[in-house]
Amino acid sequence: MAHDHPPHRARASHSHGDHGHSHPSADGAGAGADRRLRWALLITASFMLVEVIGGIWSGSLALLADAGHMLTDALALALALWARHQTRRPADARRTYGYHRMPVLAAFVNGMALIGIVLWIVIEAARRLLMPPQVEGELMLGVAVAGLAVNIIAFLILGGHHVHGGGEDDHDHRHKDLNLRGATLHVLGDLLGSVAAIVAAIVIIYTGWMAVDPLLSVLVALLILRSAWGLVAESGHVLLEGTPAGFDERAFARALTRQVPGVVDVHHVHHWMLTPQRSVMTLHAVIDATADADALLQQIQHYSARDHGVAHVTVQIERAGCADEAAPHRCE
């Protein structure tokens, strides 16, 4: 371990990424993103209430299922807006990496809630298939069409923000993807839910086949389940400090010894995600006995940040022949 080595045998250093620091140049763009999120949240939440009332009044599970999906959209939008504010808080003595993981934790909780909603829809659909209730198709159709219009508006608001954000810096673009891409996908999925409710209403009006309502409700539930599982799997991987996708520890060590002359071996590499966009790394680098340790530290840190996007890297330098704790006399 680092503290076991005498000063002349090993040296540890670290570099900081941008955690805990603000980016004034992106403040205007951030305010615009917040404004779009607020509008999308207001529109989605308001019409969700309309669908709940319409679903109860008409007896349509498809409308209630679609309202449940709109609830997930509203939660995703609220979480995205909340996360943007939380990640701006500076690092402190208790959160030394800052608050960048708040959106990850919120996404995990949100995903588990979505799975609970799916279970409720499936159970209720099974009950209604056994005893189909009467559904007012005309009312159901009217509310579903209005819901589709609302979903299109919310999607365009969020989609426009994502497409036209090219003028912002790279960090804000990645940050924007984290907070808005998932919310946009939720709204897009809800578009399909509204279409399903419209189809069910038309079938009921012209054929009287009530079973189409719970059947399409299950289809909406499967759309929710897909999003929920993605949220739980991705956020859970980050919370378990999983490695970024595509990272190969052995390939990294080999490449580092090739890219930085003087580094003869790399071991104890630990690379984990602070968020899906930010990663942290620690490693031990064995260097040639005559190499300039300070210069190599900078080169290793630069390579890790440039080629692997590491926001924070801690490096322990070990002289060749000194890495073996069982033979300390070789370094004297």
C-alpha positions as CSV (number, residue, x, y, z in Angstrom):
1,M,0.0,0.0,0.0
2,A,1.1,3.6,-0.6
3,H,1.8,4.5,3.1
4,D,4.0,1.5,3.6
5,H,6.7,2.7,1.3
6,P,9.5,5.0,2.5
7,P,9.7,8.3,0.5
8,H,12.7,7.3,-1.6
9,R,11.0,4.0,-2.7
10,A,7.6,5.2,-3.9
11,R,5.7,8.3,-4.7
12,A,2.0,8.8,-5.0
13,S,0.2,11.7,-6.8
14,H,-3.2,12.4,-8.1
15,S,-4.8,14.8,-10.6
16,H,-8.3,16.3,-10.3
17,G,-10.8,16.5,-13.0
18,D,-13.6,19.1,-12.9
19,H,-15.6,17.7,-10.1
20,G,-16.6,20.3,-7.6
21,H,-16.0,23.2,-10.0
22,S,-18.5,25.4,-11.8
23,H,-18.5,26.3,-15.4
24,P,-19.6,30.0,-15.8
25,S,-19.5,29.8,-19.6
26,A,-22.3,27.2,-19.5
27,D,-24.6,29.0,-17.1
28,G,-26.8,30.5,-19.9
29,A,-27.2,27.2,-21.6
30,G,-27.9,25.5,-18.3
31,A,-30.7,28.1,-17.6
32,G,-32.2,27.3,-21.0
33,A,-32.2,23.6,-20.3
34,D,-33.8,24.1,-16.9
35,R,-36.5,26.3,-18.5
36,R,-37.3,23.6,-21.1
37,L,-37.4,20.9,-18.4
38,R,-39.8,23.0,-16.3
39,W,-42.1,23.5,-19.3
40,A,-42.1,19.8,-20.2
41,L,-42.7,18.8,-16.6
42,L,-45.6,21.2,-16.2
43,I,-47.3,20.0,-19.4
44,T,-46.7,16.3,-18.6
45,A,-47.8,16.5,-15.0
46,S,-50.9,18.5,-15.8
47,F,-52.2,16.2,-18.5
48,M,-51.3,13.1,-16.3
49,L,-54.0,14.3,-13.9
50,V,-56.4,14.7,-16.8
51,E,-55.8,11.1,-17.9
52,V,-56.2,9.8,-14.4
53,I,-59.6,11.5,-14.1
54,G,-60.6,10.4,-17.6
55,G,-59.5,6.8,-17.0
56,I,-61.5,6.6,-13.7
57,W,-64.5,8.2,-15.3
58,S,-64.5,6.1,-18.5
59,G,-63.3,2.9,-16.7
60,S,-60.4,2.6,-19.1
61,L,-57.3,0.8,-17.8
62,A,-55.5,1.8,-21.0
63,L,-55.9,5.5,-20.0
64,L,-54.8,4.7,-16.4
65,A,-51.8,2.8,-17.7
66,D,-50.9,5.6,-19.9
67,A,-51.3,8.0,-17.0
68,G,-48.9,5.7,-15.1
69,H,-46.4,6.0,-17.9
70,M,-46.9,9.8,-17.9
71,L,-46.1,9.7,-14.2
72,T,-42.8,8.0,-15.0
73,D,-42.2,10.8,-17.5
74,A,-42.9,13.4,-14.9
75,L,-40.6,11.7,-12.4
76,A,-37.9,11.5,-15.0
77,L,-38.2,15.2,-15.9
78,A,-38.3,16.2,-12.2
79,L,-35.3,14.1,-11.5
80,A,-33.4,15.6,-14.4
81,L,-34.2,19.1,-13.2
82,W,-33.3,18.2,-9.6
83,A,-30.1,16.5,-10.6
84,R,-28.9,19.6,-12.6
85,H,-29.2,21.7,-9.4
86,Q,-27.6,19.0,-7.2
87,T,-24.6,18.6,-9.4
88,R,-23.8,22.3,-9.2
89,R,-23.2,22.0,-5.5
90,P,-19.5,22.2,-4.7
91,A,-17.6,19.4,-3.1
92,D,-17.4,19.5,0.7
93,A,-15.8,17.6,3.6
94,R,-18.5,14.9,3.5
95,R,-18.8,14.7,-0.3
96,T,-15.3,15.0,-1.5
97,Y,-16.2,14.1,-5.1
98,G,-19.1,16.5,-5.0
99,Y,-22.7,15.6,-5.8
100,H,-22.4,14.2,-9.3
101,R,-23.8,10.8,-8.2
102,M,-27.2,12.3,-7.1
103,P,-28.7,11.6,-10.5
104,V,-27.5,8.0,-10.5
105,L,-29.0,7.3,-7.1
106,A,-32.3,9.0,-8.1
107,A,-32.4,7.0,-11.3
108,F,-32.0,3.7,-9.4
109,V,-34.9,4.6,-7.1
110,N,-37.0,5.7,-10.0
111,G,-36.3,2.5,-11.9
112,M,-37.5,0.4,-9.0
113,A,-40.6,2.5,-8.7
114,L,-41.3,1.9,-12.4
115,I,-41.0,-1.9,-12.0
116,G,-43.6,-1.6,-9.2
117,I,-46.0,0.3,-11.6
118,V,-45.5,-2.5,-14.2
119,L,-46.5,-5.2,-11.7
120,W,-49.6,-3.2,-10.8
121,I,-50.6,-2.8,-14.4
122,V,-50.1,-6.5,-15.2
123,I,-52.1,-7.7,-12.2
124,E,-54.9,-5.2,-12.9
125,A,-55.0,-6.3,-16.6
126,A,-55.2,-10.0,-15.6
127,R,-58.2,-9.1,-13.3
128,R,-59.9,-7.2,-16.1
129,L,-59.4,-9.9,-18.6
130,L,-61.2,-12.3,-16.3
131,M,-64.0,-9.8,-15.6
132,P,-64.0,-7.1,-18.4
133,P,-65.7,-3.9,-17.2
134,Q,-67.6,-1.5,-19.4
135,V,-65.5,1.2,-21.0
136,E,-66.7,4.4,-22.5
137,G,-64.9,4.3,-25.8
138,E,-65.7,7.9,-26.9
139,L,-64.4,9.5,-23.8
140,M,-61.4,7.3,-23.8
141,L,-60.6,8.2,-27.4
142,G,-60.9,12.0,-26.7
143,V,-58.6,11.9,-23.7
144,A,-56.1,9.6,-25.5
145,V,-55.9,11.9,-28.6
146,A,-55.3,14.9,-26.3
147,G,-52.6,12.9,-24.5
148,L,-50.9,12.1,-27.8
149,A,-50.8,15.9,-28.6
150,V,-49.3,16.6,-25.2
151,N,-46.7,13.9,-25.6
152,I,-45.7,15.3,-29.0
153,I,-45.3,18.8,-27.5
154,A,-43.2,17.6,-24.6
155,F,-41.1,15.5,-26.9
156,L,-40.4,18.4,-29.2
157,I,-39.5,20.6,-26.3
158,L,-36.9,18.1,-25.0
159,G,-35.8,17.0,-28.5
160,G,-35.2,20.6,-29.6
161,H,-33.0,21.2,-26.6
162,H,-31.0,18.1,-27.3
163,V,-30.6,18.7,-31.0
164,H,-29.7,22.4,-30.9
165,G,-27.2,22.2,-28.1
166,G,-24.1,22.1,-30.3
167,G,-22.8,25.5,-29.2
168,E,-22.1,24.4,-25.7
169,D,-18.8,23.0,-24.4
170,D,-18.1,19.3,-24.3
171,H,-18.6,18.9,-20.6
172,D,-22.1,20.5,-20.7
173,H,-23.0,18.3,-23.7
174,R,-22.2,15.2,-21.8
175,H,-23.9,16.5,-18.7
176,K,-27.0,17.3,-20.8
177,D,-27.1,13.8,-22.2
178,L,-27.2,12.4,-18.6
179,N,-30.1,14.5,-17.5
180,L,-32.2,14.8,-20.6
181,R,-31.7,11.8,-22.8
182,G,-33.5,9.4,-20.4
183,A,-36.3,11.8,-19.9
184,T,-36.7,12.3,-23.7
185,L,-36.8,8.5,-24.2
186,H,-39.5,8.3,-21.5
187,V,-41.7,10.8,-23.3
188,L,-41.1,9.0,-26.6
189,G,-42.2,5.7,-25.0
190,D,-45.3,7.5,-23.7
191,L,-46.1,8.5,-27.3
192,L,-46.5,4.8,-28.1
193,G,-48.7,4.4,-25.0
194,S,-51.1,7.1,-26.2
195,V,-51.2,5.5,-29.6
196,A,-52.1,2.2,-27.9
197,A,-55.0,3.9,-26.0
198,I,-56.3,5.4,-29.2
199,V,-56.3,2.0,-30.9
200,A,-58.1,0.4,-28.0
201,A,-60.7,3.1,-27.9
202,I,-61.4,2.7,-31.7
203,V,-61.7,-1.0,-31.4
204,I,-64.1,-0.7,-28.5
205,I,-66.3,1.8,-30.3
206,Y,-66.6,-0.2,-33.4
207,T,-66.5,-3.8,-32.1
208,G,-67.3,-3.6,-28.4
209,W,-64.3,-5.9,-27.7
210,M,-63.4,-4.8,-24.2
211,A,-60.4,-7.2,-23.8
212,V,-58.4,-5.0,-26.1
213,D,-58.0,-2.4,-23.3
214,P,-56.2,-4.6,-20.8
215,L,-54.2,-6.3,-23.6
216,L,-52.8,-3.0,-24.9
217,S,-52.3,-2.0,-21.2
218,V,-49.9,-4.9,-20.9
219,L,-48.1,-3.6,-24.0
220,V,-47.7,-0.2,-22.4
221,A,-46.4,-2.0,-19.2
222,L,-43.8,-3.7,-21.3
223,L,-42.6,-0.4,-22.6
224,I,-42.3,0.9,-19.1
225,L,-40.5,-2.3,-18.0
226,R,-37.9,-1.9,-20.7
227,S,-37.1,1.7,-19.6
228,A,-37.2,0.7,-15.9
229,W,-34.8,-2.2,-16.4
230,G,-32.4,0.0,-18.3
231,L,-32.4,2.6,-15.5
232,V,-31.9,0.0,-12.8
233,A,-29.1,-1.9,-14.6
234,E,-27.1,1.2,-15.7
235,S,-27.5,3.1,-12.4
236,G,-26.8,-0.1,-10.4
237,H,-23.6,-0.7,-12.3
238,V,-22.4,2.8,-11.5
239,L,-23.4,2.5,-7.8
240,L,-21.4,-0.7,-7.6
241,E,-18.4,1.2,-9.0
242,G,-18.3,-0.8,-12.2
243,T,-15.8,-0.1,-14.9
244,P,-16.8,2.1,-17.9
245,A,-18.0,0.2,-21.0
246,G,-15.2,-1.1,-23.2
247,F,-12.4,-0.6,-20.6
248,D,-9.8,-3.5,-20.5
249,E,-7.4,-3.3,-17.6
250,R,-4.7,-5.4,-19.3
251,A,-4.9,-3.5,-22.6
252,F,-4.7,-0.2,-20.7
253,A,-1.6,-1.4,-18.8
254,R,0.1,-2.5,-22.0
255,A,-0.8,0.7,-23.8
256,L,0.5,2.8,-20.9
257,T,3.9,1.2,-21.0
258,R,4.1,1.8,-24.7
259,Q,2.9,5.4,-24.6
260,V,5.0,6.6,-21.7
261,P,8.7,5.7,-22.0
262,G,10.2,4.9,-18.6
263,V,7.1,3.0,-17.3
264,V,8.1,-0.7,-17.2
265,D,5.0,-2.1,-15.5
266,V,1.5,-1.1,-14.5
267,H,-0.5,-3.0,-11.9
268,H,-3.3,-2.6,-9.3
269,V,-5.4,-0.7,-11.8
270,H,-8.8,0.3,-10.5
271,H,-11.1,2.2,-12.9
272,W,-14.7,3.0,-11.8
273,M,-17.5,5.3,-12.8
274,L,-18.4,8.2,-10.6
275,T,-21.2,8.9,-13.0
276,P,-21.8,7.5,-16.5
277,Q,-19.9,10.5,-17.8
278,R,-17.1,10.7,-15.2
279,S,-14.6,8.0,-14.2
280,V,-12.0,7.7,-11.5
281,M,-8.8,5.7,-11.5
282,T,-6.0,4.5,-9.2
283,L,-3.0,2.6,-10.4
284,H,0.6,1.6,-9.5
285,A,3.3,2.3,-12.1
286,V,6.7,0.8,-11.9
287,I,9.3,3.1,-13.5
288,D,12.9,2.8,-14.5
289,A,15.3,3.4,-11.7
290,T,16.8,6.5,-13.4
291,A,13.6,8.0,-14.7
292,D,12.2,11.4,-13.7
293,A,9.3,10.4,-11.5
294,D,7.6,13.9,-11.6
295,A,7.7,14.0,-15.4
296,L,6.3,10.5,-15.6
297,L,3.5,11.3,-13.2
298,Q,2.4,14.1,-15.5
299,Q,2.6,11.9,-18.6
300,I,0.6,9.1,-17.0
301,Q,-2.1,11.5,-15.8
302,H,-2.3,13.2,-19.2
303,Y,-2.6,9.9,-21.0
304,S,-5.3,8.7,-18.7
305,A,-7.3,11.8,-19.1
306,R,-6.7,12.2,-22.9
307,D,-7.2,8.7,-24.1
308,H,-9.6,7.3,-21.4
309,G,-11.5,10.4,-20.2
310,V,-10.5,9.9,-16.6
311,A,-11.6,12.8,-14.5
312,H,-9.6,12.0,-11.4
313,V,-6.5,9.7,-11.4
314,T,-4.3,8.8,-8.5
315,V,-0.9,7.2,-9.3
316,Q,1.6,5.5,-7.1
317,I,5.1,5.5,-8.5
318,E,7.4,2.5,-7.7
319,R,11.0,2.3,-8.7
320,A,12.0,-0.8,-10.7
321,G,13.2,-3.4,-8.2
322,C,11.4,-1.7,-5.3
323,A,7.8,-2.9,-6.0
324,D,8.4,-6.2,-4.3
325,E,7.7,-5.7,-0.6
326,A,9.6,-8.9,0.2
327,A,13.0,-7.4,-1.0
328,P,13.3,-3.9,0.4
329,H,17.1,-4.2,0.5
330,R,17.1,-3.9,-3.3
331,C,16.1,-0.2,-3.1
332,E,18.7,0.9,-0.6
